[in-house]
Amino acid sequence: MVVRGETWRERVALRTRLAPVPAFESLAGMALSGALIAGVRLGLFEELARRPATAEELASRLSLRTDSTRLLLDGIEALGYLRRRRGRYVPTGRARRWLLAASPRSVAHFVASHQDYWHWWASLPDVARGGTVVDHHTAAPDDPYWREYITGQYELARFSAPELAAALPVPDGARRVLDVGGGHGWFAAQLCRRHPGLRATVVDLPGSAAVGRDIIRTAGYGHLVEHREGDARSADFGSGYDVALCLNLIHHLQPPEIAALFRRIHAALRPGGVIAVLDLFGDSGRPHRPDAAASCLGLLFHLTSGASVYSPGQLTEWLRDAGFTPPHRTRLQRIPAQSLYVATAT
Ligand SMILES: C[S@@+](CC[C@H](N)C(=O)[O-])C[C@H]1O[C@@H](n2cnc3c(N)ncnc32)[C@H](O)[C@@H]1O
C-alpha cells in the first residue's frame, strides 16, 4: 500500500519526508485487509445484497454490535466495496463481482482464508530468530482449514485454468494427465475438457484431495478427474502419463525435494511427455529491482512451508538434471505475476 496524501500540503509533506510514512504503511495495510476479511466472514456483503440496510438494521439482522458494524461499514465504504443509497449501505459493482458467492468470479473464500495469514505474518520476527515455521499442510485431514484453503485456490484457478489449458502443448494422442498437488483439480478438468479422450489423476494430501473430490463431483467432471491421496515427496505416481502438471506446488517444497520430484515425474512420463510448472518466480534477471509480488509471497511461503519462490535458473537446472529440455515460458494474464514453464521429457 502506497501513502499518497489527499491534499497538496500532505503530498508535499510526504515528498519532503516530513510525514512518517512507515507509521501509516505498517498500519493501513492491516486495516484494509482486516476490514475486507471481516466483511466477508461476517456475511455482510451477502446480507446487504439481499436487502440494503443501515448500520443498526444490519447489526440487528446479523446479531452484531452496532458500533463495530457502523465503523466496519464506513471503512469498507471508504475502500470502494460499499456505497450508500438513501441512507442504506449496498454493495458496489466491485463487491458484487468479486465477493458475492453467486458471482462466477467470486473470490470470497480466498479472501476469507486470509484470516489464517495474520498469525503467520506475526511469527516473522520469531522465525527470523530461528523459530520454527508453521507448516500449514500438516493440519489433520478433517480440519475445516482444508475446505477454506482449497476452495479459495479453486476460485483463483477458475481465472487462469482456461488460459493454461489453451497454452499447454498437449502431445498428439495424449490420454493421461498427472496433476501433482492439484488440490481442487480444476486445472486438470479444464485441460481434459479441451482435449477429448484425456483423463487426469490428481495426487494430493488427504485433506486437499477430499475437498477436491467434492469440487470435481459437484461440477460434474468426476468422469474426467480422479483424486488419489499421496505426498508429492514420496507417492508412487505410476507410469505412462503424457502430461504432468505441477502448479503452485514447488513454492511449498525445499530445493532437494523439488529436484527429486522432477526426477520421479520424469520417470512417470512417456518419452516426449510434457511437464507444466506454474508458479511465481523471483530474481528474473533484475537483481536490483526485486519483483514486489514474488518477494512478498516468497516471504509468506517461507513462513508457511519453510520454502520460497525460486528463480527461473533454478527451475531450468532441476528440470535439466531430471531429463527435461530447457523450459519454455508463457505468462498468464488473468493471475498477474505467475509464469507457466513447459518442458519435454527426453
Ligand atoms: C497453492 S495450492 C495449489 C493447488 C493447485 N495446484 C493450483 O495451482 O491451484 C498447493 C497444493 O499443493 C498441495 N501440497 C502441498 N504440499 C504437498 C505435498 N507434500 N504433497 C502433495 N501435495 C501437496 C496442497 O495440498 C495444495 O493442494
The ligand as a MOL file (V3000), in Angstrom:
LIG
                    3D

  0  0  0     0  0            999 V3000
M  V30 BEGIN CTAB
M  V30 COUNTS 27 29 0 0 0
M  V30 BEGIN ATOM
M  V30 1 C -1.2480 -23.4290 -3.5020 0
M  V30 2 S -2.1050 -24.9320 -3.6500 0 CHG=1
M  V30 3 C -2.1820 -25.1190 -5.4190 0
M  V30 4 C -3.2920 -26.0040 -5.8660 0
M  V30 5 C -3.3830 -26.1220 -7.4020 0
M  V30 6 N -2.2770 -26.8700 -7.9440 0
M  V30 7 C -3.4300 -24.7530 -8.0180 0
M  V30 8 O -2.4670 -24.3490 -8.6740 0
M  V30 9 O -4.4290 -24.0580 -7.8070 0 CHG=-1
M  V30 10 C -0.8560 -26.1060 -3.2320 0
M  V30 11 C -1.3500 -27.5160 -3.3260 0
M  V30 12 O -0.2370 -28.3620 -3.0900 0
M  V30 13 C -0.6280 -29.3650 -2.1920 0
M  V30 14 N 0.5600 -29.8510 -1.4750 0
M  V30 15 C 1.3770 -29.1620 -0.6500 0
M  V30 16 N 2.3440 -29.9600 -0.1840 0
M  V30 17 C 2.1390 -31.1840 -0.7510 0
M  V30 18 C 2.7960 -32.4430 -0.6740 0
M  V30 19 N 3.8640 -32.6110 0.0900 0
M  V30 20 N 2.2950 -33.4700 -1.3880 0
M  V30 21 C 1.1820 -33.3100 -2.1660 0
M  V30 22 N 0.5300 -32.1550 -2.2780 0
M  V30 23 C 0.9990 -31.1100 -1.5780 0
M  V30 24 C -1.6350 -28.6720 -1.2940 0
M  V30 25 O -2.4220 -29.5920 -0.5860 0
M  V30 26 C -2.4080 -27.8570 -2.3020 0
M  V30 27 O -3.4160 -28.6010 -2.9080 0
M  V30 END ATOM
M  V30 BEGIN BOND
M  V30 1 1 1 2
M  V30 2 1 2 3
M  V30 3 1 2 10
M  V30 4 1 3 4
M  V30 5 1 4 5
M  V30 6 1 5 6
M  V30 7 1 5 7
M  V30 8 2 7 8
M  V30 9 1 7 9
M  V30 10 1 10 11
M  V30 11 1 11 12
M  V30 12 1 11 26
M  V30 13 1 12 13
M  V30 14 1 13 14
M  V30 15 1 13 24
M  V30 16 1 14 15
M  V30 17 1 14 23
M  V30 18 2 15 16
M  V30 19 1 16 17
M  V30 20 1 17 18
M  V30 21 2 17 23
M  V30 22 1 18 19
M  V30 23 2 18 20
M  V30 24 1 20 21
M  V30 25 2 21 22
M  V30 26 1 22 23
M  V30 27 1 24 25
M  V30 28 1 24 26
M  V30 29 1 26 27
M  V30 END BOND
M  V30 END CTAB
M  END
